[in-house]
Amino acid sequence: MKSKLLRTLAATLSVGALVTALVAANPTTTSAANLTGGNYTYVIDGEEVTFLFDPVVRKEGLLLPTEVFQHFGIKVQDAATKNPSVYTDSLTIKLTLGSTQADMGGTVRTVSTAPLRLNSRLFLPSDLLKEFGVEFSQDGTMVVMRELTDEPVALETQTPSEWDAYFTNRGFTANVKSDGNAYMVGKVALLNAAMINSTQFPITYGTRAKLHSLLQTNTLVLVDLSNTTNRSGGMQTAGAYLLDDQRNQYDLVQVFDLGQGLLNAKLAPGADRMGVLVYPKLAGTATSASIFYDANMAPLGTFPTIK
């Protein structure tokens, strides 16, 4: 049964007017935003949450009502203007109605769907959520969201030399045999929170939040591959595993894409790519660990520190 508020709003707002506005704007790619209880269900952190409006569906993706963003502490500014913004203490994203170009903390990037306003209600592209550390997925008419971090990710400013020092202190450089019998140079390091937050790490806020979430229960190995050969190839990641000084073996859980493609995808001659290998958490008794790689038939190297 709908609440008194929803019954009142349903009586005073014209859903038909929303349909008319949408069809006039783009009759083939947009569906109407109805009062919640019509077509869509929102699930946040495993619990169903009621919002006033369903998403707006376009062929490029979903547009969500501002209430969804505000639920996660993301503030909305200038919602009634052509240039609204969404922001937290760590990130401001400036948008333009009808445009897929967005200013994200001073960097212009493309979002999936242009924001729009319907009957004075602002709807924003769903892929903005990941920039604020909210995981988003859609399963039919169910919109599923999960907050990856309780606190905003605070970036730490490092110089390029300080970033390189992380690899020196926490990793090693090795020749990595790829498919096609090509060898690549790989800089390999154990990720920690400071590295994830480094301004030298070219990833989005959402990716940082996801890596922080993974770090709680996993060991993360950053691999920076450079193809110095004249043939394409990719790292055969399935053969990579960790071995600690207690002889415990940790098999690969997943390969995490940093937005450049997976490490096992083809890498052109002269190209670079970074990715993350995800393993179970090392045992608390481990004082050192090495990464083994079947394609090389030998250990790639030993991490100087695992803490």
N, C-alpha and C positions, 0 to 999 in steps of 0.2 A: 504494500500500500504506500502511495506517495505521501510525503510529509505535507503539512499545511503550506510550507513555503513553496514547494514544487507545484502543488495544486494552484496556488495563487499565481505563480509565475506562468504556469501553463495557460492560465486564463487570460493573462495580460500580454504575453508575448505571442507574436504571430509566427508560428513555424512555417506557415505558408509563405509569409513574406521572405523568410530565409531561403526557401526553395526558389522563389522567384528571383531573388538577388543572385543566387548561385547559378541558375540556369542562364540568366542574362550575361553573367561574367564568362562562363565556359560550360555550355550545355553538355559537352561530351566527356569532360574529365573530372567533374566535381559532383559529389553527392551532398545532400542537405545535412546541416548540423542540427540534429534533433535534441530535444530535452532528454537528459539521461533517463534510462528506462525504456528507450526506444529500441536501439540496435546494438549498442556497445557496452561492454563491461570493463571497468578499470580494476586491475589488481596490482597493489603496491606492497612489496615485501611480503607476499603471500596472502594479503588480506584484501577483500573487495572494498573499494572506496567509491563513494558516490560524488560525482561532479555534476554541475548543472547541465552541461552540454556534451553530446557525443563529439568525436573528432569530425573534421571535414576531410573527406577522402578525395584525393586527386591522384591522377595516374603516376605522378612522381613520388607520392608518399602521403603521410598523414599530417594534418595540421591540428594541433591540440589547443584547447582553450587555455587562457592565461592561468586559470585556477590550478591547473595541473602543475605548472612551473612554481606557483606560489606555495603549493603544498610542500615542495622540497626546499623552501627558503630562498628561492630565486625571485628577486624583486623585479617588477615591471615598471618602467618609467615612460612617460609620454605616450601612453597607450592610445590616446585619442588623436595623435598626430600622424603624419605620414612617415615619421622616423622614430618608431618606438625602440626602446632598449630593454634588455634583460641583463641583470647583473647580480653578482655576489661581491664579497669583499675581495675575492681573488681574480675576478674576471668580469669584464663588461663587453657585451655583444650588441652592436648597433645595427639596426635593420632598416630596410626601406620597403614599404608596402609595394607589392607587385614585382619585387626584385629578388633574385636568388643570391645577390652579392651581400655579404655581411662583414662588418669590421669586428674582428675578434681580437680584442686587446691590442689593436694597432696593426693587425695583419688582415688583409682582405682575403676572404675565402668564400667558396660557393657552398650554399646549403641546398638541400634536395628540392625544396618547395618554397615558393615565395609566400611570405606572410600576407594575410588579408584581413579585412574587417567586415563583419556581417552584422547589420542592425546594431552598430556601436559596440559589438563584441570583437575583440582581437583574437585571432587564431595564429599560432606560431608553429614553424616546422618542428616535427618531433625529434629530428636528429640533433637539435640544439641541446637536448637533455644530456647527451653523452659528454658534451663539453664541460658540464658541471658535475660530472661524476655520477650520472644516473644511467644505469643500463636499461635499454628499451628494446622490446620486441613485440611483435604482433602475431597472434594466433587466431586467424579468422576475425571474428568480431570481439576478441578479447585483447585488450591492450595491457601488457605486463611490464612493470617497471620495478627496478630494485636499486636502492641507494647503495653505492659501493663504498663510500666513506662517510663517516659522521662529521668530519671537519673538512673545510676546503683545503686543497693541496697548496701549500706555500712553497713557491719556487725559491731556490737558492742560487745566487749568482756566482758563477765560477768563470775563470778565464779558460781558454782552450788548453793551456798548459796544465791547469789544475784538473781539467777533465781527463787529459792524458795520464795524469798521475794516478787516477783511479784504476786505470788498466794496469799500470805498473804495480800498484800495491795489491790489487785484487785479482789479477789475471795474468795472461801470457799471450804471446803471439806464436802462431803455428801455421805450417802448411797443411791445408785441408784438401784431401782428395775428394773430387766431386764426380758425378756421373760424366760419362764421356772421356774418362781418363784425364781430366784437366785438374790442375792443382790451383787452389786459391789461397790467398793470405787471410787468415782469420785472427782478429783480435778478440780474445775470449775473456770474460770477467764475470765474477759473481756480483749480481745486482744487490744493492742495499737501498734503504730509503733515501739516503743523500744523493745517490746516483739518479734515482728515479726523479727526484725533485730538481735536478740540475738544469739550469737554463741552457746548457750545452746539449741537452738531450732533446732532439727535435721531434717531440710527440705532443699530442693534444692533451688538454686537461682531463678529458674523459679517459684516455689511455693511461695517464698517470694514476688516476683513481683505480682503474682496473688492475694495474700492476701492484699497487699498494694492497689491494684486496687479495691478490694471488700470493703476495709475499707473506701473508699471515700464516698460511698453511703449506707453502711450497718453497723450494729452492729455485731461484731464477738465474739462468745463465745467459748473459748478453753476448751475442756473437755479431761482430762487425766484419762482414766478408768483403774482400776486394778481389775481383777477377783480373789477374795479371796475365792471363794466357790469351791465346788468339782463338779460342773456341768457347762456346757457351756451355754452361754447366750449372748444377745445383747441388747443394750439400745434401747427402742422403741421411737426413736427420734421424730416421728410424733406427739407425745403428749406433746412435750416441747414448751412452749411459755414464752415470757417476759411480765411483768406487771410493769409499772413505777409508781411513787408516785402520778401521776395524774390520775391513773386508766386506762391509755391507754394500750391496749393489742397489742402485736406484735407477729404475728404468724411466724413459721419457714418458711424461703424461700428455703433453701437447706442445705444439710449436705456435708461439704467439706472434701474430702479424702486427708490426708497428706502423702499418699503413703503406709499406713499400712492397708488399708481396712476401710470401713465405720463403724461408731460407732454402727450402727444397725445390722452389720454382727456378726455372732457367734464369741465369744471370749472364748478360751479354759481356763480351770482352771489354775490359776497362771500366765496368760498372761496379757500384758498391751497393750493399744492402745490409741493414741491421734487423735482427730478429731476436726473439727470446725463447730459449728452451726451458720448459717448465718440468721440474722433477718434484717428487715428494720431499718433505722437510727432512734434512739430514738429522741423524740421531744426535742427541745432546752430548754423547760421549766422543763424537768425532772431533778431531783437532786439525785434520787436513783432508783434502779430497782431490781426486784426479778425474778428468773426463777422458773416457775411452771412446774410440770411434772405429767401428768395424771396417769401414772402407779403408782406413789407414793401417789396419792390422797392428796397431800400437797405440799407447796413450798419447793424446794430443798434448797434454801438459798437466801440471799440478798447480792448484790455486795457492798463492802465498798465504792467504788468510781466508777463513770461512766465517768469521764473526763480523 
